[in-house]
Amino acid sequence: MRFCLVDRIVEIDAGKSVTAIRNLTLGEEYLADHFPGFAVMPGVLMLETMVQASAWLMRYTEDFRYSMVLLKEARAIKFNNFVTPGRSLRITSSLHSRDDTTCTFKASGTVDDTSTVSARLILEQFNLCDRDLG
């Protein structure tokens, strides 16, 4: 299964914001089970799409110097509408605050200008070689 959920970045402003698109097709494997007869993108994948778009902004802002960007925390998640096959989920994520290793984003997703999902995301960046894995 493919887990790259950002199909296209349409706008990126280093240290500020990113806008990305996820096109949902009926060919997605998970739609066969979610839900039979009423295929919709699972909420966790809408959240993951916002995380991936935000991670692209972090990487771009830091000139890709960190090997890892991980979700540390998701808050105030609101699911407002469904994303169905044939539709495009437009993600906008704005950098709210940052320190040495973490960034906080306000992210939202829309389909045809209708709110679908929103959340406050905290992502952590680091180089795997700097971690003591022993």
MODELLER restraints for C-alpha pairs under 7 A, 6 or more apart:
rsr = mdl.restraints
at = mdl.atoms
rsr.add(forms.Gaussian(group=physical.xy_distance, feature=features.Distance(at['CA:5:A'], at['CA:22:A']), mean=6.24, stdev=0.5))
rsr.add(forms.Gaussian(group=physical.xy_distance, feature=features.Distance(at['CA:5:A'], at['CA:49:A']), mean=5.37, stdev=0.5))
rsr.add(forms.Gaussian(group=physical.xy_distance, feature=features.Distance(at['CA:6:A'], at['CA:20:A']), mean=6.46, stdev=0.5))
rsr.add(forms.Gaussian(group=physical.xy_distance, feature=features.Distance(at['CA:6:A'], at['CA:21:A']), mean=6.06, stdev=0.5))
rsr.add(forms.Gaussian(group=physical.xy_distance, feature=features.Distance(at['CA:6:A'], at['CA:22:A']), mean=5.28, stdev=0.5))
rsr.add(forms.Gaussian(group=physical.xy_distance, feature=features.Distance(at['CA:6:A'], at['CA:49:A']), mean=6.34, stdev=0.5))
rsr.add(forms.Gaussian(group=physical.xy_distance, feature=features.Distance(at['CA:6:A'], at['CA:52:A']), mean=6.80, stdev=0.5))
rsr.add(forms.Gaussian(group=physical.xy_distance, feature=features.Distance(at['CA:6:A'], at['CA:53:A']), mean=6.57, stdev=0.5))
rsr.add(forms.Gaussian(group=physical.xy_distance, feature=features.Distance(at['CA:7:A'], at['CA:21:A']), mean=5.71, stdev=0.5))
rsr.add(forms.Gaussian(group=physical.xy_distance, feature=features.Distance(at['CA:7:A'], at['CA:22:A']), mean=5.13, stdev=0.5))
rsr.add(forms.Gaussian(group=physical.xy_distance, feature=features.Distance(at['CA:7:A'], at['CA:23:A']), mean=6.73, stdev=0.5))
rsr.add(forms.Gaussian(group=physical.xy_distance, feature=features.Distance(at['CA:8:A'], at['CA:20:A']), mean=5.60, stdev=0.5))
rsr.add(forms.Gaussian(group=physical.xy_distance, feature=features.Distance(at['CA:8:A'], at['CA:21:A']), mean=5.22, stdev=0.5))
rsr.add(forms.Gaussian(group=physical.xy_distance, feature=features.Distance(at['CA:9:A'], at['CA:19:A']), mean=5.98, stdev=0.5))
rsr.add(forms.Gaussian(group=physical.xy_distance, feature=features.Distance(at['CA:9:A'], at['CA:20:A']), mean=4.23, stdev=0.5))
rsr.add(forms.Gaussian(group=physical.xy_distance, feature=features.Distance(at['CA:9:A'], at['CA:21:A']), mean=6.35, stdev=0.5))
rsr.add(forms.Gaussian(group=physical.xy_distance, feature=features.Distance(at['CA:10:A'], at['CA:19:A']), mean=5.68, stdev=0.5))
rsr.add(forms.Gaussian(group=physical.xy_distance, feature=features.Distance(at['CA:10:A'], at['CA:20:A']), mean=5.58, stdev=0.5))
rsr.add(forms.Gaussian(group=physical.xy_distance, feature=features.Distance(at['CA:11:A'], at['CA:18:A']), mean=5.61, stdev=0.5))
rsr.add(forms.Gaussian(group=physical.xy_distance, feature=features.Distance(at['CA:11:A'], at['CA:19:A']), mean=5.09, stdev=0.5))
rsr.add(forms.Gaussian(group=physical.xy_distance, feature=features.Distance(at['CA:12:A'], at['CA:18:A']), mean=4.32, stdev=0.5))
rsr.add(forms.Gaussian(group=physical.xy_distance, feature=features.Distance(at['CA:12:A'], at['CA:19:A']), mean=6.40, stdev=0.5))
rsr.add(forms.Gaussian(group=physical.xy_distance, feature=features.Distance(at['CA:12:A'], at['CA:57:A']), mean=6.95, stdev=0.5))
rsr.add(forms.Gaussian(group=physical.xy_distance, feature=features.Distance(at['CA:14:A'], at['CA:57:A']), mean=6.62, stdev=0.5))
rsr.add(forms.Gaussian(group=physical.xy_distance, feature=features.Distance(at['CA:14:A'], at['CA:60:A']), mean=6.41, stdev=0.5))
rsr.add(forms.Gaussian(group=physical.xy_distance, feature=features.Distance(at['CA:14:A'], at['CA:61:A']), mean=4.65, stdev=0.5))
rsr.add(forms.Gaussian(group=physical.xy_distance, feature=features.Distance(at['CA:15:A'], at['CA:61:A']), mean=5.40, stdev=0.5))
rsr.add(forms.Gaussian(group=physical.xy_distance, feature=features.Distance(at['CA:15:A'], at['CA:95:A']), mean=6.62, stdev=0.5))
rsr.add(forms.Gaussian(group=physical.xy_distance, feature=features.Distance(at['CA:16:A'], at['CA:94:A']), mean=5.75, stdev=0.5))
rsr.add(forms.Gaussian(group=physical.xy_distance, feature=features.Distance(at['CA:16:A'], at['CA:95:A']), mean=5.24, stdev=0.5))
rsr.add(forms.Gaussian(group=physical.xy_distance, feature=features.Distance(at['CA:17:A'], at['CA:57:A']), mean=6.81, stdev=0.5))
rsr.add(forms.Gaussian(group=physical.xy_distance, feature=features.Distance(at['CA:17:A'], at['CA:93:A']), mean=5.54, stdev=0.5))
rsr.add(forms.Gaussian(group=physical.xy_distance, feature=features.Distance(at['CA:17:A'], at['CA:94:A']), mean=4.24, stdev=0.5))
rsr.add(forms.Gaussian(group=physical.xy_distance, feature=features.Distance(at['CA:17:A'], at['CA:95:A']), mean=5.97, stdev=0.5))
rsr.add(forms.Gaussian(group=physical.xy_distance, feature=features.Distance(at['CA:18:A'], at['CA:53:A']), mean=6.89, stdev=0.5))
rsr.add(forms.Gaussian(group=physical.xy_distance, feature=features.Distance(at['CA:18:A'], at['CA:57:A']), mean=6.04, stdev=0.5))
rsr.add(forms.Gaussian(group=physical.xy_distance, feature=features.Distance(at['CA:18:A'], at['CA:92:A']), mean=5.82, stdev=0.5))
rsr.add(forms.Gaussian(group=physical.xy_distance, feature=features.Distance(at['CA:18:A'], at['CA:93:A']), mean=5.42, stdev=0.5))
rsr.add(forms.Gaussian(group=physical.xy_distance, feature=features.Distance(at['CA:18:A'], at['CA:94:A']), mean=6.62, stdev=0.5))
rsr.add(forms.Gaussian(group=physical.xy_distance, feature=features.Distance(at['CA:19:A'], at['CA:91:A']), mean=5.52, stdev=0.5))
rsr.add(forms.Gaussian(group=physical.xy_distance, feature=features.Distance(at['CA:19:A'], at['CA:92:A']), mean=4.49, stdev=0.5))
rsr.add(forms.Gaussian(group=physical.xy_distance, feature=features.Distance(at['CA:19:A'], at['CA:93:A']), mean=6.54, stdev=0.5))
rsr.add(forms.Gaussian(group=physical.xy_distance, feature=features.Distance(at['CA:20:A'], at['CA:53:A']), mean=6.29, stdev=0.5))
rsr.add(forms.Gaussian(group=physical.xy_distance, feature=features.Distance(at['CA:20:A'], at['CA:90:A']), mean=5.86, stdev=0.5))
rsr.add(forms.Gaussian(group=physical.xy_distance, feature=features.Distance(at['CA:20:A'], at['CA:91:A']), mean=5.11, stdev=0.5))
rsr.add(forms.Gaussian(group=physical.xy_distance, feature=features.Distance(at['CA:20:A'], at['CA:92:A']), mean=6.59, stdev=0.5))
rsr.add(forms.Gaussian(group=physical.xy_distance, feature=features.Distance(at['CA:21:A'], at['CA:88:A']), mean=6.50, stdev=0.5))
rsr.add(forms.Gaussian(group=physical.xy_distance, feature=features.Distance(at['CA:21:A'], at['CA:89:A']), mean=5.75, stdev=0.5))
rsr.add(forms.Gaussian(group=physical.xy_distance, feature=features.Distance(at['CA:21:A'], at['CA:90:A']), mean=4.72, stdev=0.5))
rsr.add(forms.Gaussian(group=physical.xy_distance, feature=features.Distance(at['CA:21:A'], at['CA:91:A']), mean=6.16, stdev=0.5))
rsr.add(forms.Gaussian(group=physical.xy_distance, feature=features.Distance(at['CA:22:A'], at['CA:88:A']), mean=5.58, stdev=0.5))
rsr.add(forms.Gaussian(group=physical.xy_distance, feature=features.Distance(at['CA:22:A'], at['CA:89:A']), mean=5.05, stdev=0.5))
rsr.add(forms.Gaussian(group=physical.xy_distance, feature=features.Distance(at['CA:22:A'], at['CA:90:A']), mean=6.51, stdev=0.5))
rsr.add(forms.Gaussian(group=physical.xy_distance, feature=features.Distance(at['CA:23:A'], at['CA:87:A']), mean=6.12, stdev=0.5))
rsr.add(forms.Gaussian(group=physical.xy_distance, feature=features.Distance(at['CA:23:A'], at['CA:88:A']), mean=4.35, stdev=0.5))
rsr.add(forms.Gaussian(group=physical.xy_distance, feature=features.Distance(at['CA:23:A'], at['CA:89:A']), mean=6.29, stdev=0.5))
rsr.add(forms.Gaussian(group=physical.xy_distance, feature=features.Distance(at['CA:24:A'], at['CA:84:A']), mean=6.88, stdev=0.5))
rsr.add(forms.Gaussian(group=physical.xy_distance, feature=features.Distance(at['CA:24:A'], at['CA:85:A']), mean=4.97, stdev=0.5))
rsr.add(forms.Gaussian(group=physical.xy_distance, feature=features.Distance(at['CA:24:A'], at['CA:86:A']), mean=5.76, stdev=0.5))
rsr.add(forms.Gaussian(group=physical.xy_distance, feature=features.Distance(at['CA:24:A'], at['CA:87:A']), mean=5.75, stdev=0.5))
rsr.add(forms.Gaussian(group=physical.xy_distance, feature=features.Distance(at['CA:24:A'], at['CA:88:A']), mean=6.05, stdev=0.5))
rsr.add(forms.Gaussian(group=physical.xy_distance, feature=features.Distance(at['CA:25:A'], at['CA:85:A']), mean=4.70, stdev=0.5))
rsr.add(forms.Gaussian(group=physical.xy_distance, feature=features.Distance(at['CA:25:A'], at['CA:86:A']), mean=5.43, stdev=0.5))
rsr.add(forms.Gaussian(group=physical.xy_distance, feature=features.Distance(at['CA:26:A'], at['CA:85:A']), mean=5.18, stdev=0.5))
rsr.add(forms.Gaussian(group=physical.xy_distance, feature=features.Distance(at['CA:31:A'], at['CA:39:A']), mean=5.40, stdev=0.5))
rsr.add(forms.Gaussian(group=physical.xy_distance, feature=features.Distance(at['CA:31:A'], at['CA:40:A']), mean=6.65, stdev=0.5))
rsr.add(forms.Gaussian(group=physical.xy_distance, feature=features.Distance(at['CA:34:A'], at['CA:40:A']), mean=6.24, stdev=0.5))
rsr.add(forms.Gaussian(group=physical.xy_distance, feature=features.Distance(at['CA:34:A'], at['CA:42:A']), mean=6.99, stdev=0.5))
rsr.add(forms.Gaussian(group=physical.xy_distance, feature=features.Distance(at['CA:39:A'], at['CA:84:A']), mean=6.26, stdev=0.5))
rsr.add(forms.Gaussian(group=physical.xy_distance, feature=features.Distance(at['CA:40:A'], at['CA:82:A']), mean=6.21, stdev=0.5))
rsr.add(forms.Gaussian(group=physical.xy_distance, feature=features.Distance(at['CA:40:A'], at['CA:83:A']), mean=5.54, stdev=0.5))
rsr.add(forms.Gaussian(group=physical.xy_distance, feature=features.Distance(at['CA:40:A'], at['CA:84:A']), mean=4.73, stdev=0.5))
rsr.add(forms.Gaussian(group=physical.xy_distance, feature=features.Distance(at['CA:40:A'], at['CA:85:A']), mean=6.95, stdev=0.5))
rsr.add(forms.Gaussian(group=physical.xy_distance, feature=features.Distance(at['CA:41:A'], at['CA:83:A']), mean=5.46, stdev=0.5))
rsr.add(forms.Gaussian(group=physical.xy_distance, feature=features.Distance(at['CA:41:A'], at['CA:84:A']), mean=6.37, stdev=0.5))
rsr.add(forms.Gaussian(group=physical.xy_distance, feature=features.Distance(at['CA:50:A'], at['CA:91:A']), mean=6.26, stdev=0.5))
rsr.add(forms.Gaussian(group=physical.xy_distance, feature=features.Distance(at['CA:50:A'], at['CA:107:A']), mean=6.33, stdev=0.5))
rsr.add(forms.Gaussian(group=physical.xy_distance, feature=features.Distance(at['CA:51:A'], at['CA:71:A']), mean=6.86, stdev=0.5))
rsr.add(forms.Gaussian(group=physical.xy_distance, feature=features.Distance(at['CA:54:A'], at['CA:93:A']), mean=5.94, stdev=0.5))
rsr.add(forms.Gaussian(group=physical.xy_distance, feature=features.Distance(at['CA:55:A'], at['CA:69:A']), mean=6.19, stdev=0.5))
rsr.add(forms.Gaussian(group=physical.xy_distance, feature=features.Distance(at['CA:66:A'], at['CA:125:A']), mean=6.23, stdev=0.5))
rsr.add(forms.Gaussian(group=physical.xy_distance, feature=features.Distance(at['CA:66:A'], at['CA:126:A']), mean=5.32, stdev=0.5))
rsr.add(forms.Gaussian(group=physical.xy_distance, feature=features.Distance(at['CA:66:A'], at['CA:127:A']), mean=5.05, stdev=0.5))
rsr.add(forms.Gaussian(group=physical.xy_distance, feature=features.Distance(at['CA:67:A'], at['CA:126:A']), mean=6.40, stdev=0.5))
rsr.add(forms.Gaussian(group=physical.xy_distance, feature=features.Distance(at['CA:67:A'], at['CA:127:A']), mean=4.87, stdev=0.5))
rsr.add(forms.Gaussian(group=physical.xy_distance, feature=features.Distance(at['CA:67:A'], at['CA:128:A']), mean=6.38, stdev=0.5))
rsr.add(forms.Gaussian(group=physical.xy_distance, feature=features.Distance(at['CA:68:A'], at['CA:125:A']), mean=5.55, stdev=0.5))
rsr.add(forms.Gaussian(group=physical.xy_distance, feature=features.Distance(at['CA:68:A'], at['CA:126:A']), mean=5.37, stdev=0.5))
rsr.add(forms.Gaussian(group=physical.xy_distance, feature=features.Distance(at['CA:68:A'], at['CA:127:A']), mean=5.83, stdev=0.5))
rsr.add(forms.Gaussian(group=physical.xy_distance, feature=features.Distance(at['CA:68:A'], at['CA:128:A']), mean=6.57, stdev=0.5))
rsr.add(forms.Gaussian(group=physical.xy_distance, feature=features.Distance(at['CA:69:A'], at['CA:123:A']), mean=6.55, stdev=0.5))
rsr.add(forms.Gaussian(group=physical.xy_distance, feature=features.Distance(at['CA:69:A'], at['CA:124:A']), mean=5.56, stdev=0.5))
rsr.add(forms.Gaussian(group=physical.xy_distance, feature=features.Distance(at['CA:69:A'], at['CA:125:A']), mean=4.41, stdev=0.5))
rsr.add(forms.Gaussian(group=physical.xy_distance, feature=features.Distance(at['CA:69:A'], at['CA:126:A']), mean=6.70, stdev=0.5))
rsr.add(forms.Gaussian(group=physical.xy_distance, feature=features.Distance(at['CA:70:A'], at['CA:123:A']), mean=5.51, stdev=0.5))
rsr.add(forms.Gaussian(group=physical.xy_distance, feature=features.Distance(at['CA:70:A'], at['CA:124:A']), mean=5.33, stdev=0.5))
rsr.add(forms.Gaussian(group=physical.xy_distance, feature=features.Distance(at['CA:70:A'], at['CA:125:A']), mean=6.54, stdev=0.5))
rsr.add(forms.Gaussian(group=physical.xy_distance, feature=features.Distance(at['CA:71:A'], at['CA:122:A']), mean=6.23, stdev=0.5))
rsr.add(forms.Gaussian(group=physical.xy_distance, feature=features.Distance(at['CA:71:A'], at['CA:123:A']), mean=4.54, stdev=0.5))
rsr.add(forms.Gaussian(group=physical.xy_distance, feature=features.Distance(at['CA:71:A'], at['CA:124:A']), mean=6.38, stdev=0.5))
rsr.add(forms.Gaussian(group=physical.xy_distance, feature=features.Distance(at['CA:72:A'], at['CA:122:A']), mean=5.47, stdev=0.5))
rsr.add(forms.Gaussian(group=physical.xy_distance, feature=features.Distance(at['CA:72:A'], at['CA:123:A']), mean=5.17, stdev=0.5))
rsr.add(forms.Gaussian(group=physical.xy_distance, feature=features.Distance(at['CA:72:A'], at['CA:124:A']), mean=6.05, stdev=0.5))
rsr.add(forms.Gaussian(group=physical.xy_distance, feature=features.Distance(at['CA:73:A'], at['CA:121:A']), mean=5.94, stdev=0.5))
rsr.add(forms.Gaussian(group=physical.xy_distance, feature=features.Distance(at['CA:73:A'], at['CA:122:A']), mean=5.02, stdev=0.5))
rsr.add(forms.Gaussian(group=physical.xy_distance, feature=features.Distance(at['CA:73:A'], at['CA:123:A']), mean=6.97, stdev=0.5))
rsr.add(forms.Gaussian(group=physical.xy_distance, feature=features.Distance(at['CA:74:A'], at['CA:119:A']), mean=6.70, stdev=0.5))
rsr.add(forms.Gaussian(group=physical.xy_distance, feature=features.Distance(at['CA:74:A'], at['CA:120:A']), mean=5.86, stdev=0.5))
rsr.add(forms.Gaussian(group=physical.xy_distance, feature=features.Distance(at['CA:74:A'], at['CA:121:A']), mean=4.67, stdev=0.5))
rsr.add(forms.Gaussian(group=physical.xy_distance, feature=features.Distance(at['CA:74:A'], at['CA:122:A']), mean=6.34, stdev=0.5))
rsr.add(forms.Gaussian(group=physical.xy_distance, feature=features.Distance(at['CA:75:A'], at['CA:119:A']), mean=5.90, stdev=0.5))
rsr.add(forms.Gaussian(group=physical.xy_distance, feature=features.Distance(at['CA:75:A'], at['CA:120:A']), mean=5.08, stdev=0.5))
rsr.add(forms.Gaussian(group=physical.xy_distance, feature=features.Distance(at['CA:75:A'], at['CA:121:A']), mean=6.38, stdev=0.5))
rsr.add(forms.Gaussian(group=physical.xy_distance, feature=features.Distance(at['CA:76:A'], at['CA:119:A']), mean=5.24, stdev=0.5))
rsr.add(forms.Gaussian(group=physical.xy_distance, feature=features.Distance(at['CA:76:A'], at['CA:120:A']), mean=6.04, stdev=0.5))
rsr.add(forms.Gaussian(group=physical.xy_distance, feature=features.Distance(at['CA:77:A'], at['CA:118:A']), mean=5.66, stdev=0.5))
rsr.add(forms.Gaussian(group=physical.xy_distance, feature=features.Distance(at['CA:77:A'], at['CA:119:A']), mean=4.32, stdev=0.5))
rsr.add(forms.Gaussian(group=physical.xy_distance, feature=features.Distance(at['CA:78:A'], at['CA:117:A']), mean=5.49, stdev=0.5))
rsr.add(forms.Gaussian(group=physical.xy_distance, feature=features.Distance(at['CA:78:A'], at['CA:118:A']), mean=5.29, stdev=0.5))
rsr.add(forms.Gaussian(group=physical.xy_distance, feature=features.Distance(at['CA:78:A'], at['CA:119:A']), mean=6.44, stdev=0.5))
rsr.add(forms.Gaussian(group=physical.xy_distance, feature=features.Distance(at['CA:79:A'], at['CA:116:A']), mean=5.92, stdev=0.5))
rsr.add(forms.Gaussian(group=physical.xy_distance, feature=features.Distance(at['CA:79:A'], at['CA:117:A']), mean=4.55, stdev=0.5))
rsr.add(forms.Gaussian(group=physical.xy_distance, feature=features.Distance(at['CA:79:A'], at['CA:118:A']), mean=6.83, stdev=0.5))
rsr.add(forms.Gaussian(group=physical.xy_distance, feature=features.Distance(at['CA:80:A'], at['CA:115:A']), mean=6.18, stdev=0.5))
rsr.add(forms.Gaussian(group=physical.xy_distance, feature=features.Distance(at['CA:80:A'], at['CA:116:A']), mean=4.69, stdev=0.5))
rsr.add(forms.Gaussian(group=physical.xy_distance, feature=features.Distance(at['CA:80:A'], at['CA:117:A']), mean=5.69, stdev=0.5))
rsr.add(forms.Gaussian(group=physical.xy_distance, feature=features.Distance(at['CA:81:A'], at['CA:115:A']), mean=6.78, stdev=0.5))
rsr.add(forms.Gaussian(group=physical.xy_distance, feature=features.Distance(at['CA:81:A'], at['CA:116:A']), mean=4.47, stdev=0.5))
rsr.add(forms.Gaussian(group=physical.xy_distance, feature=features.Distance(at['CA:82:A'], at['CA:116:A']), mean=6.46, stdev=0.5))
rsr.add(forms.Gaussian(group=physical.xy_distance, feature=features.Distance(at['CA:87:A'], at['CA:111:A']), mean=6.94, stdev=0.5))
rsr.add(forms.Gaussian(group=physical.xy_distance, feature=features.Distance(at['CA:88:A'], at['CA:111:A']), mean=6.04, stdev=0.5))
rsr.add(forms.Gaussian(group=physical.xy_distance, feature=features.Distance(at['CA:89:A'], at['CA:109:A']), mean=6.15, stdev=0.5))
rsr.add(forms.Gaussian(group=physical.xy_distance, feature=features.Distance(at['CA:89:A'], at['CA:110:A']), mean=5.69, stdev=0.5))
rsr.add(forms.Gaussian(group=physical.xy_distance, feature=features.Distance(at['CA:89:A'], at['CA:111:A']), mean=5.15, stdev=0.5))
rsr.add(forms.Gaussian(group=physical.xy_distance, feature=features.Distance(at['CA:90:A'], at['CA:109:A']), mean=5.34, stdev=0.5))
rsr.add(forms.Gaussian(group=physical.xy_distance, feature=features.Distance(at['CA:90:A'], at['CA:110:A']), mean=5.21, stdev=0.5))
rsr.add(forms.Gaussian(group=physical.xy_distance, feature=features.Distance(at['CA:90:A'], at['CA:111:A']), mean=6.29, stdev=0.5))
rsr.add(forms.Gaussian(group=physical.xy_distance, feature=features.Distance(at['CA:91:A'], at['CA:108:A']), mean=5.69, stdev=0.5))
rsr.add(forms.Gaussian(group=physical.xy_distance, feature=features.Distance(at['CA:91:A'], at['CA:109:A']), mean=4.39, stdev=0.5))
rsr.add(forms.Gaussian(group=physical.xy_distance, feature=features.Distance(at['CA:91:A'], at['CA:110:A']), mean=6.66, stdev=0.5))
rsr.add(forms.Gaussian(group=physical.xy_distance, feature=features.Distance(at['CA:92:A'], at['CA:107:A']), mean=5.63, stdev=0.5))
rsr.add(forms.Gaussian(group=physical.xy_distance, feature=features.Distance(at['CA:92:A'], at['CA:108:A']), mean=5.45, stdev=0.5))
rsr.add(forms.Gaussian(group=physical.xy_distance, feature=features.Distance(at['CA:92:A'], at['CA:109:A']), mean=6.38, stdev=0.5))
rsr.add(forms.Gaussian(group=physical.xy_distance, feature=features.Distance(at['CA:93:A'], at['CA:105:A']), mean=6.21, stdev=0.5))
rsr.add(forms.Gaussian(group=physical.xy_distance, feature=features.Distance(at['CA:93:A'], at['CA:106:A']), mean=5.66, stdev=0.5))
rsr.add(forms.Gaussian(group=physical.xy_distance, feature=features.Distance(at['CA:93:A'], at['CA:107:A']), mean=4.10, stdev=0.5))
rsr.add(forms.Gaussian(group=physical.xy_distance, feature=features.Distance(at['CA:93:A'], at['CA:108:A']), mean=6.44, stdev=0.5))
rsr.add(forms.Gaussian(group=physical.xy_distance, feature=features.Distance(at['CA:94:A'], at['CA:105:A']), mean=5.43, stdev=0.5))
rsr.add(forms.Gaussian(group=physical.xy_distance, feature=features.Distance(at['CA:94:A'], at['CA:106:A']), mean=5.37, stdev=0.5))
rsr.add(forms.Gaussian(group=physical.xy_distance, feature=features.Distance(at['CA:94:A'], at['CA:107:A']), mean=6.34, stdev=0.5))
rsr.add(forms.Gaussian(group=physical.xy_distance, feature=features.Distance(at['CA:95:A'], at['CA:104:A']), mean=6.11, stdev=0.5))
rsr.add(forms.Gaussian(group=physical.xy_distance, feature=features.Distance(at['CA:95:A'], at['CA:105:A']), mean=4.60, stdev=0.5))
rsr.add(forms.Gaussian(group=physical.xy_distance, feature=features.Distance(at['CA:95:A'], at['CA:106:A']), mean=6.65, stdev=0.5))
rsr.add(forms.Gaussian(group=physical.xy_distance, feature=features.Distance(at['CA:96:A'], at['CA:104:A']), mean=5.40, stdev=0.5))
rsr.add(forms.Gaussian(group=physical.xy_distance, feature=features.Distance(at['CA:96:A'], at['CA:105:A']), mean=5.09, stdev=0.5))
rsr.add(forms.Gaussian(group=physical.xy_distance, feature=features.Distance(at['CA:96:A'], at['CA:106:A']), mean=6.40, stdev=0.5))
rsr.add(forms.Gaussian(group=physical.xy_distance, feature=features.Distance(at['CA:97:A'], at['CA:103:A']), mean=5.80, stdev=0.5))
rsr.add(forms.Gaussian(group=physical.xy_distance, feature=features.Distance(at['CA:97:A'], at['CA:104:A']), mean=5.18, stdev=0.5))
rsr.add(forms.Gaussian(group=physical.xy_distance, feature=features.Distance(at['CA:98:A'], at['CA:104:A']), mean=6.15, stdev=0.5))
rsr.add(forms.Gaussian(group=physical.xy_distance, feature=features.Distance(at['CA:101:A'], at['CA:124:A']), mean=5.57, stdev=0.5))
rsr.add(forms.Gaussian(group=physical.xy_distance, feature=features.Distance(at['CA:101:A'], at['CA:125:A']), mean=5.33, stdev=0.5))
rsr.add(forms.Gaussian(group=physical.xy_distance, feature=features.Distance(at['CA:101:A'], at['CA:126:A']), mean=6.72, stdev=0.5))
rsr.add(forms.Gaussian(group=physical.xy_distance, feature=features.Distance(at['CA:102:A'], at['CA:122:A']), mean=6.65, stdev=0.5))
rsr.add(forms.Gaussian(group=physical.xy_distance, feature=features.Distance(at['CA:102:A'], at['CA:123:A']), mean=5.51, stdev=0.5))
rsr.add(forms.Gaussian(group=physical.xy_distance, feature=features.Distance(at['CA:102:A'], at['CA:124:A']), mean=4.37, stdev=0.5))
rsr.add(forms.Gaussian(group=physical.xy_distance, feature=features.Distance(at['CA:102:A'], at['CA:125:A']), mean=6.24, stdev=0.5))
rsr.add(forms.Gaussian(group=physical.xy_distance, feature=features.Distance(at['CA:103:A'], at['CA:122:A']), mean=5.63, stdev=0.5))
rsr.add(forms.Gaussian(group=physical.xy_distance, feature=features.Distance(at['CA:103:A'], at['CA:123:A']), mean=5.41, stdev=0.5))
rsr.add(forms.Gaussian(group=physical.xy_distance, feature=features.Distance(at['CA:103:A'], at['CA:124:A']), mean=6.58, stdev=0.5))
rsr.add(forms.Gaussian(group=physical.xy_distance, feature=features.Distance(at['CA:104:A'], at['CA:120:A']), mean=6.98, stdev=0.5))
rsr.add(forms.Gaussian(group=physical.xy_distance, feature=features.Distance(at['CA:104:A'], at['CA:121:A']), mean=5.58, stdev=0.5))
rsr.add(forms.Gaussian(group=physical.xy_distance, feature=features.Distance(at['CA:104:A'], at['CA:122:A']), mean=4.43, stdev=0.5))
rsr.add(forms.Gaussian(group=physical.xy_distance, feature=features.Distance(at['CA:104:A'], at['CA:123:A']), mean=6.51, stdev=0.5))
rsr.add(forms.Gaussian(group=physical.xy_distance, feature=features.Distance(at['CA:105:A'], at['CA:120:A']), mean=5.62, stdev=0.5))
rsr.add(forms.Gaussian(group=physical.xy_distance, feature=features.Distance(at['CA:105:A'], at['CA:121:A']), mean=5.08, stdev=0.5))
rsr.add(forms.Gaussian(group=physical.xy_distance, feature=features.Distance(at['CA:105:A'], at['CA:122:A']), mean=6.39, stdev=0.5))
rsr.add(forms.Gaussian(group=physical.xy_distance, feature=features.Distance(at['CA:106:A'], at['CA:119:A']), mean=6.14, stdev=0.5))
rsr.add(forms.Gaussian(group=physical.xy_distance, feature=features.Distance(at['CA:106:A'], at['CA:120:A']), mean=4.70, stdev=0.5))
rsr.add(forms.Gaussian(group=physical.xy_distance, feature=features.Distance(at['CA:106:A'], at['CA:121:A']), mean=6.48, stdev=0.5))
rsr.add(forms.Gaussian(group=physical.xy_distance, feature=features.Distance(at['CA:107:A'], at['CA:118:A']), mean=5.61, stdev=0.5))
rsr.add(forms.Gaussian(group=physical.xy_distance, feature=features.Distance(at['CA:107:A'], at['CA:119:A']), mean=5.47, stdev=0.5))
rsr.add(forms.Gaussian(group=physical.xy_distance, feature=features.Distance(at['CA:107:A'], at['CA:120:A']), mean=6.19, stdev=0.5))
rsr.add(forms.Gaussian(group=physical.xy_distance, feature=features.Distance(at['CA:108:A'], at['CA:117:A']), mean=5.55, stdev=0.5))
rsr.add(forms.Gaussian(group=physical.xy_distance, feature=features.Distance(at['CA:108:A'], at['CA:118:A']), mean=4.04, stdev=0.5))
rsr.add(forms.Gaussian(group=physical.xy_distance, feature=features.Distance(at['CA:108:A'], at['CA:119:A']), mean=6.42, stdev=0.5))
rsr.add(forms.Gaussian(group=physical.xy_distance, feature=features.Distance(at['CA:109:A'], at['CA:115:A']), mean=6.20, stdev=0.5))
rsr.add(forms.Gaussian(group=physical.xy_distance, feature=features.Distance(at['CA:109:A'], at['CA:116:A']), mean=5.41, stdev=0.5))
rsr.add(forms.Gaussian(group=physical.xy_distance, feature=features.Distance(at['CA:109:A'], at['CA:117:A']), mean=5.00, stdev=0.5))
rsr.add(forms.Gaussian(group=physical.xy_distance, feature=features.Distance(at['CA:109:A'], at['CA:118:A']), mean=6.19, stdev=0.5))
rsr.add(forms.Gaussian(group=physical.xy_distance, feature=features.Distance(at['CA:110:A'], at['CA:116:A']), mean=4.98, stdev=0.5))
rsr.add(forms.Gaussian(group=physical.xy_distance, feature=features.Distance(at['CA:110:A'], at['CA:117:A']), mean=6.98, stdev=0.5))
